[in-house]
Amino acid sequence: MKLLVILLLFHTTFLMINGQISSITNTHHETYIVHVQKPKNTKPLRSIDLLSWYMSFLPTKTLASGEARIVYAYQTAITGFAARLTREEVKAMETKEGFIHATKERMLYLHTTHINDFLGLNQGTCLQRDTNLGKGLIIGMLDTGVLPNHPSFKDNGLPHPPSKWKGHCDFKPTTCNNKLIGARSFQRGNKDLPYDTIGHGTHTASIAAGGFVKDAQVLGNAKGTASGVAPNCHLAIYKVCHSSVCGSSDVLAGIDQAMADGVDVISLSFGGGAVPFYDDAVAIGALAAVEKGIIVTSSAGNSGPAKGTIENDAPWLITVGASTMDRLLRARVKLGNNEELMGESAYHPSGFTSGFLPIVYPGRHGSSRAKACSDGSLSRLNVKGMVVLCHNSGANTTVEKGIIVQKAGGVAMILINEEDQNMTTRAAAHVLPATHVSYSDGRRILAYALSKSNPTATIIFDGTLYGISSAPSIASFSSRGPSSVNEGVLKPDIIAPGVNILAAWPSPVGPLSLESPVNSTITSMTFNIVSGTSLSSPVIAGVATLLKIAHPDWSPAAIKSAIMTTADTLDRDGLPISDLYSMGAGHINPTNANDPGLVYDIVRDDYIAYLCGLGYTDKQVSTVARRIIECASIDPINAEELNYPSISVALGSKAEKTITRSVMNVGESESLYSVQIKKPEGVEVSVYPEKLSFSEMNQTLSFSLYFSSNDVGAMRGGASEGYLRWVSNKHIVRSPILVTFT
């Protein structure tokens, strides 16, 4: 028998079977980690004895591939082993004496801010390696300014900005550098330095292009190396928002300046209710930028989950919704009846009581302000020394609720979601022991608290866990389509991480935030965890920057197409992420976007024809186009006919319709694509031609889609989803299909 070799890896001791670690190639078997009891043997165990014990749990049938069943036989970290098993074999193993638990293997990565790991982006991937992590391009951030002294904005090893850069730094000359190459402020013409006093702009800038910062963490959690999506990219800051308000005139001035300065990508993380494009400064300024070849990303809004809440809905914008990741900063609620419920918090205080504390529910008597733990609402209540239940409602933030609870004498807080917030919880940097639970778990806590004369609870803090959820899922707050004004184009376009994102922050957080106000001279390494579609937009801005370096001849529309047609539509458990109104084309997959095969391109004249097709007057179209347009001399098109990567069609009294799309070959010069259709329910869809044969790069071919339905009357007012896929021997180019019945 060959000797067993002990392998030390990441401080865990394994037994390497047969002297080697063999790869997993059998698709019918997956690797499971199996935990078992120690064998009933009082004598010191040898490695061979342990292996025999482990083997007793396994099926006697060998693998068809000839590979060994056991991958690792652990002997120090746990009592158990890793083995290649089917789900049925694991089920059979559960009946054996000594079995404890089995879990399917997860892919683990080095711990960073986790966005890049979750997206499959790190320095070893082709996309980041080939683009030199964004070096040489400039992202313009329109936001609340920046804390320039933060370590995320050091310029270690970065070159001078490109010669096209014409921008200016309003800070002291020594404050800007080769990372932070420009900073301007716009506030209705008043002079103001672009310092960030609320954190939003610092956070978003570091997500897009912050440099590498080791040992980043928030109050001891989510530890790792922080970096933006394009960490070697230059940053230009345009402060157009002051406090939480962004004047549209300031925004337009910021876009104007960014274009003049020579930025390559613009990221916007603000918006208002949808209005016609001719009244929308963001849409107008963004179209100008796009026509100059500048990519513009924008947040979808935080008014979900109701439909029709989407913002920044212009088709030339990349509109980004928010999704979750697989990281959990777990803080469990344990009730007096020993029931445990899962929650999240970024503040995990050491030494918090292990005993139970009395629960108080301020909303017991129906006061909406007390229910939300609003300012002053707890002053007449006795909450001293208690765990206070607060609803995630009202005007104050989750952290502000904790401050109010603490001032009133409460020692801990359980934050409960409202029904429309469902499962999305936020790991905020609270000032006191707290946890945020889902709506369903909150109902169970309330039921217990209201049914007992002396209810009690405690909070158990478990630290940072990875890979424990079926991410990505859509954030409850992420705004949904369709647009309430500009219908026809499916929005959002894409979703990206926007829940519990760790990034740079200009001031201390957690309990220290009560002692240390924002200070522009702070240079300490402060980070914070925040949620919102504001954070999803800079993720896509970073990805778009990498794609622009990899494909300098691609237009903004082509880059958007690459992002959309390669998006993931299933979560990591293989289940659908969400519906089209929530996720658009799906979840960003940067690696696939770098090699999409085909792209849907849109030129400037197409947008003008689309604007004429909206029924705008010549003056209104000219306002958006920034030049005189006479729609009578233009063949107008409607939103269905715009060469968009997603397909949205309305069927009404005329229950049939034909639309045309064109795709450009950016894959192999000679390639053949065949069509695959998943028909929306109640709709027949046919495509002509069914095959597209390309003979050269950048060749464009067109195809037509014919829609018909005999069920329009029965389905009126509803919508049905499907997809179109062009498939070659290497690429899958996917477009979602949404059919509405009017």
Disulfide bonds with the S-S distance in Angstrom:
Cys169-Cys176 2.02
Cys241-Cys246 1.94
Cys373-Cys390 1.98
Cys612-Cys631 2.08
